[in-house]
């Protein structure tokens, strides 16, 4: 082999010879005995590529297993095309829509064939396994967009046609699998033979597609009960249908037709209605002798703070007197903060809070005593007391906001009947198209990147670097308790990714190309490229989105 062409393989920490035109898969085949896993994709100069990516110049390459974040995304996308192929073969008149993640899997709606029962699921599962056994290649293609539009039109993929028409790209990349074509925002595995681990189950009126378990990729993920979460998703999916915007192609069309203001106003009106409904329920419970303490929880960048302030306003209109407390102000001094697996401060841990002080204050307030609330100084990493004293009077109600609000351990001294629990998260229900959903996690990460850059002087690089630790904390400390909620509030807004697009792209472009975070920044920029930009001038100052953009009428 030529000495002039080498990749640097990060997995082996050495240079590997290759010939021009060899694919990542070809090279991996020569390293089978040295890699400790079967790769499903690879990072090339930190950007994730599929294994059929050809190499013509020296690159840095890191092969990735299925349990890596990029590896799991690649595997799941491939499973989605496998399911689509099975639907085409078994139920050619049916329409498949993969709507969102739920219960450790992905909820899929199948229309045009009547009831989706266990027989339908068994037929599709069997066909998928047959396709896996045949080890059919996923062929990556790139053609003029007008030709790809014709292909998708013949297959009845009108949602993809509408999206491509709105993007105005000359060329489009797509995949072909044994005669059927599809497009995904990201790479697939080389062939169906890679997809041996999955399951398909009935779920409500549709299907649940289960990928490998992230902790044990040799077995499919095990579903968990998320009935309240599913109902919340469904409410917003139905709302999207009424508005006539269920995917990015339809959103982009509304922007082109100068209907952005209408979309914003309707979306904000829905938020107002939901908050008012929750406020009325809390007031009813309070007057019946319960709900003295309202706990508002949710993952990072879900908009808990603005939601809490807006809920307080609604409660005032119900003649209540809300008193707001932020759990962040009860952080222990920084040198006492627990560390995560990477050695970083673990602010997601329940024990990053001074539970003893918090419960002392909570119980004192419920006894009618006056309490001086702390204020956490994030610059110095210590609590301060500045004379902020509160006391509960007639019709007073405590609103306590923080990620651990639904954890029973936080307020175990307070009877459950005295508490009203609210879970807030950005449950994104708009899809890119019928086979590509918008991950809730990506929505929240973009919010956090923009907020941290504006208010905390934190670079996108640092926010992206910290995000895996934040996600691990959420999985451990937040998500297990979400079904405890009395109410769930979806803080996502139908229009928001169009508004975040330009601001997010500008910040993400600042991530250097020679660091690992560049790959995630590139992926997010690719994701944002699907959205037509929407001016933020129509976004009201009370909007939850202003918590991240700035220009809010609330003080934070």
Secondary structure, DSSP 8 states (H G I E B T S, - for coil): --TT-EEEETTTTEEEE--TT-BHHHHHHHTTTTSSS--SEEEETTEEE-TT-B--S--EEEEE-TTSHHHHHHHHHHHHHHHHHHHHHH-TT-EEEEEEEETTEEEEEEESSS---HHHHHHHHHHHHHHHHHT-B-EEEEEEHHHHHHHHHHTT-HHHHHHHHHH--SEEEEEEETTEEE--SS---SBGGG----EEEEETTEEEEE-B-SS-TTSB------HHHHHHHHHHHHHHHHHT--BHHHHHHHHHTT-HHHHHHHHHHHHHHHHHHHHHHHHHHHHTT--SEEEEE-STTS-HHHHHHHHHHHHHHTT-EEEEEEGGGGB--GGGS-B-TTSSB-TTSGGGB-HHHHHHHHHHHHTT--EEEEEEETTTTEEEEEEEEE---TTEEEEEESTTTT-TTTTTTS-GGGEEEEEEE-----EEETTEE--HHHHHHHHHHHHHHHHS---HHHHHHHHHHHHHHHHHHTGGGGGG-SEEEE---TTHHHHHHHHHHHHHTTS-TTSTHHHHHHHHHHHHTTS----GGGS-TT-TTHHHHS--SS--
